[in-house]
Amino acid sequence: MWNEPYLETCCRSALHRLHLSGGHGRPHGLKDEPCLERLTRKGLSCVGEDARFHITPDGEARHRSEILKKT
C-alpha cells in the first residue's frame, strides 16, 4: 500500500537538484523555491543556518526510493 504523500513532477525534480547540491544546499530566490518550500513542509528538506535549503535524511530516503528506483 502506498502511504507516502504524492510528489508532483516539479517537486521530484527539485528534490533531485537538492540531492545533487550536497552540503552546499540551494539558495532562496530560485524558480523552484515553491517546490523547495513544499518539500520542507513534508520534512524532505529543511532550511539550514546558512538560510539555504538542504535535504533531510527523510528526503534522501525518498530520493533513493522514488528517483533512483530501478525499473
Secondary structure, DSSP 8 states (H G I E B T S, - for coil): ---S----HHHHHHHHHHHHHGGG-B-TTSTTHHHHHHHHHTTSEEE-TTS-EEE-HHHHHHIIIIIS---
